[in-house]
């Protein structure tokens, strides 16, 4: 193998499959995006056509990239997700996604844990198709389509705890849900070589959770760095030097040894902002910094820090002087206010924001993020961060790297956006109102 061997990362996202081919230096030599529908059949439901998004999407992405020279492929995806499949690995039920009410169960569950969602997803899916060949998350569906291997990485499997306890699938809990452990995917360590991609010389690697892949190549490694993943879900991780617990927030190990990250996912990302765009007329007028309403952005409830699926949005202070530009700016500010709230709750001093994900292409969002937090925003040069991180994991499986921690060398910054001082004082009042509307924990 040569130093410039190419690997491929495929990211199954909420609205599209994104894929990149990258060389040893993290230079993207090919990229593609295969859109798919996000289905909302009822206010409390969120699903994919799993065949379109999880099976055909990754196959189409591989074809579009056109890189037969790739030495490895790794898949990453959002969590949690689940569908039933037939003998050929084709989905038989909707692909259930995070926040869907079928993850709550009849009496509701502890929504501070992704794991309970997966348990309830399995219960619902097994009831719908009790004789299915398997019950697989998105990554396993894609891996089977690519290489005939119904395999899941240990990081994704761990988000289903207690269904997967770190050593295997729980026979008792699977049985309680109407399934069996044998019908769940095989679990392998992130970065392990787990198969051979069909009709190619590429190794299939066990990938990881999309947020973890994105963090690998974000470069948010210094204390006070705030990684903000600007996708359909907004994910905020503050880098801290020691483990700490804060009610409402999650604390996880950082890829850098000895450091941790505190924060979590929020619904105030692209799902919310895309919805705002569908409601608000195009308006290119100049916005007065003092004349912006305040959104409480919870159109689908909220995850961190409230874990309240029934919370709903509020647009406060609207009057006849507000146009579409003001309302849209209010949406971007609301996303920034969530980031600011999580930073403040963490107890850490934020030094800078490292923004990644497809939302980094939206300059007004990035500017509002800087203005709302008062921090400079380093915008990643590669918006497909999760796919890029997966491509690095592919290098590990191909024997080209020894540690996923070395992926930080692929971090690159396209531009830095500083807070606009004209917005500083007006934003303070709006942030205070945002906290009042949300009800601070």
N, C-alpha and C positions, 0 to 999 in steps of 0.2 A: 504494500500500500504506500502511496506517496503522501507527502506532507499536506498536499492540498486536496486530499480525498473529500468528497462531498457527502454529507448526510442530510436526511430529510426529517423535518418535524411537521406533524399534522395536528392541528388543534380543532377539535369539534366544539364550536361555540354555540351560543344561544341562537344566533341569526345566520351563521355561516360557518363553513369549514375553511380555515385558513391554513395554508401550507407554505413552507419555505424550504429551499435547498441552500445550505450554507457550507462554506469551506472552513479550513482549519482556523482562520482568523475571524470567523463570525461574519464574513462578508456574504450577504444574500445574493446568490447567483441566479436564483429563480424564485418566483413567488406566484401564488394564485389564491383566489377567493371563490368558493362555491356557495352562493347564498341558499338558504333554506327557510321555510316558513316557521315562525314561532306561533303556535296555535293557542288561542285563549278561548276555549269553547264556553266558558262561564267565568265570572269574575274571580272565582277562587281556584281556577284550574290553569295549568301551564304545561304544555306538552309539545312534542315533536311528532311528525311522521317519522318514526325511527328508521324505517327502511330508507327514506329519502336522506335524512340528516346523518345517520350513524353508519349506514352501510354503503349506499351509493355515493354519498358525498366524499368520503375519503378515497374511494376508488377513482372518482372523477378527478380529485385533486392530484393523485399520483399521475394520472394520464396527462393532465394539463401542465404539470411541471416539466414533463419530458426529460427526465434525468436518469437514463438507464445506467449511468456510471455511478449512481449513489451506492455507498457501501452499507448503509444502515438506514432504517426508518423507525421512528418512535411516534406513538400517538398519545395525545393528552386530551382531556375533556373536562367539562364542568361537572360538579358533583352537588347532590346526588342525582342519579338517573337510573332508570330501569325499564326493561321491556321483556316480554316472553318471546322465545324464538323457536323455530321449527328445526327439523333435522339438518337443514342446510344453512342454519344460522340466520334465517330471514325473520325479521320481527313480525309478531302476530298481534301485538297490542300497541296502543300509543306509547311513545317514549315519555315516561313521567319525569318531570323536572322539579328542581328545588322550589319549595313554596307551594306546590300543588296540594290542595286540601286532602287528596287521597293519601298523603303522607302523614296526616294527623290522626287518622283512625276515627272510629265512631265516637270516642269520648275525648278526643284530643290527646296530644302527646307533649312531652317536654321538648319544645321547639328550640331550646338552646343547644340541642344535639342534632347534627345532621343525621347521626346514626338512626335515631328513631324514625326519621322520614323513610329511610331505606327499608327498615323492618315493615313499616306500614305499606310501602310501595310493593314489597314482596307479597304481603298478605293479599292486597287487592289484585295484583297481577296473577298470582297463583289461583285465585278464585275465578278470574276471568278465563284462564286457559290452564286447567289443572293437569293436562297431559302434555304440556309443552316440553320440548327437548331440554330447554334451559331457561334461566332467568338471569339476564346479563345487563350490566351497565353499558353505557355508550362505548367506552374504550374496548371492552371485550367484543362487542359487535363489530367494530372496525378492525380489530386485530384478526378476527376470524375471516373477515372479508379479504383482508390483505394477504394472510398467510395460512389460513385454515386452522388457526390456533385461538381457542376461546380462552384467552389469558388476560389477567388483570394485574396491574402493578400493586405492590404492597401498600403504597401511600393511598391510592384510591380505595383499596379494600379496607384500610384502617378507618376511613370515614364512615364505614357502615357498622362500626362497633355498636352493640355487642353481637351483631350477626357474624362478623369476622373478628376474632379476638386476638389477632396477631400470630396465631399458630394454625388456624384453620376455621372453616365455616362451622357454626354451631349446629350440630345435628338436632338438638332439642328445639332451638328457636326456628330453624328451617321447618321442622315438622309442625310446630305450632302455627306457622304461616301457610301450611299446606304444600310445602316443597320438600326437597331433600338436598343435602349438601352436595351430592353428586351432580346436581343440575346447576350448581353455581360455577362460575369460571375458576380455572386454575390460577393460583396466585404466585407471582414471582417477584423478586427484588427489583426495584428501580435500577435500570442500567444493565440488567441481565439479558443475554442473548436468548430469545425464547422461541425462535423459529426462523424460517426462510421465506421472504416475500415471494409470492407466486410470480413465475415468469421473470425473475430477476436474480441477480447475485447478491442482493442486499439482505443483511441480517435484520430480523424484526427484534426491536428492543422493547423491554417492559418500560413504559414511560412513567408518568407521574400525574398528579392533579394539576390542572391548568394554572392555578395561582402559584403553585410551587415552581413550575417550570418558568413562569414569568419572573419570579423572584431570582432565579438562578442567574439571569442575564441582565437584571435591573441595575446592579452595582450599588444598591442602597446598603452599604456595609458599615458605614461609620455611625457611631452613636448619634442619635438625633435625626438621622436620615429617615424620611417617611416615604415608603414605597406606596404609590397610589395607582392601582390597576384600574384603568378607565375603560371598562368593557360594559356589556349589558348589566352586569353586576359591578358595583363600585366596591373595591377591596382596599383596605387601608392597613398597612403594617408599619409600626414605628420601631426602629432598631434601638434596643436598649442593652446595657452591659450586663444585666443580671435578671434572673427570673423574678417576676412579680405578678401578683394576682389582683385584678380589678374587677369588681362585679359588673357584668354586662360585656366584658371584653374577653377575648381569647389570647392566651400566651403560648407561642410555639417556638421551637428551636430555630435559630437563624442558620443559614448554610455555613456561616463563618463560625468556627468552633468557639464556644464560650459566650456567644451572644444570643439574644432572643429577640423575638418580634411580638408586639402586642397590638391588638386591633381586631379586625374581622371584616366580614362582608356586609354591605348595605344595599338596599334596593334603590338608592338614589343615584344610580348610574345611567347607562344608556337606555335601559328599559323605560325609566321615568322620563328622561330628556327626549327620547324619541316620541313618547306619547304627547309631551308638551308640543313638540313640533307639528304633530298631526292636528292639534287643536287651534294653534295660533297662526294668524295670517302672516305672510311675509311682510316685513316692515324693516326698511334699512335706515330709518330715521335715527338721529343721535339721541342717546339716552342720557337724561340728566341723572347724575349719581345720587341726587337726593330724592328722585321720583321713581322708585322701584318698589313694587309690592313684595310680599314675603310668602314663599311657598313652604308649607310643611309637606315634604315630597312623597308621602307614603301611600301611593296608589295601590300597592300590593302588600300592605303591612310593612313591617320593618324587621330586619334581622338584628345585627349589632347596632345599638346596645340594648334594644327593647325586647327582641324576640317575641313580637306581637303580630301575628298574621292578620288580625282584625283592625289594625290601625289604618286610618284612611287620610287622604290628602286634604289640605286646606290651602286656599289662596287668600291671603289676608291683606287688607288695606287697598283693595282694588277700587279705582274710580274712573270717571270718564276721561281723565287726562292721560290714562295709560294706554299705550298702543301695543302692538305685537312685539316690538323690540324690547319694551320694558318687561313684559311678561316672560319673554324668552330669557332675558338676562336674570330675572328672578329665579328661573329654573336652574341656570348654571350656578348662581350663588347658593342655592339650596344644596346642591351637590358639594360645593366648597364648604358650606357650613357643617355638613356631616363630617367631612374630613377634619375640620377644626375642632369639632366636639370630641371626636375620638382621640385626637392628639392631646387635648386638655385633660380628658378623662384618664389617659395613660400616665399622667404625671411626668412625662418626659418633656424636655425642651426641644421642640422641633427646630432643626437647623435648615433643612431644605426639603423640598418635595421632589422625588424622582417619579415622573409620570410615564406610564407605559400603557399599551393597549390601543385599540383602534380609535378611542376617543381623543387621543393626542393629536389627531388630524383636525380636530375642531378647535380652532384658535380661541373663539369666545369662551369655551369651556375652560381652556387652560388659563386664560387671563383671569376669569372669575375665580378659579382655584387659587391663584396667587393673591388676588385682592382679598378674598374671604379669609385666608389664613395668615396673610402678611408675610408669607415665605416665598422665596424664589422657587420657580418650577423648572427643573431640568427635564426637558422633554426627550425621551428616548428616540434614537435615530431609526430604530426598527419597531414599528407599531405592532407587529405580529410577535410580541414577546413570548407568549406561551409556546408558539410553534418553534421559535428560535431556541428556547430552552430545551424543548423536546429533541431538536436536532443535535444539541450538545450531548444529551443523554444517549443518542444513537452512537456518538463517537465512543462513549464508554463501552457500549455493547460490542463495538467493532474492534476494541482493543487499542484505540487511538488515544485514549485518556485513562487516567487512573482514578480520578475523583470528580464528581459533579461540582464540587466546590470551586474547581478551576474555571467554571463557566463565567465567573465574574469578569474574566479578561475580555469577554465579548461585549461588555457594557459600553455603549457609545451614546453621546448626547448630541442631538441635532441643534438645539437652541436652548437658551435660558430665558424665561419670562419673569420679569420682576413685577412686584405689586405696583399698581398705579396710585400714587399718593392722593390724587383727586378723589379716590373712592374710599380712602381709609376711614375718615370720620363717619360718613353716612353708613358705612357697612357695620360699624359698631352697634348702632341702634337696631339695625335689621337683624343682626345676629342675636341680640338680646331678645328680640321678639320671636325669632326662630326657636330659641330655647323655651320660651313661654308656651308657644304653641305645641311643641313636642312633649313638654313635661320632662324636665331633666331628671335622670335616674338618681 
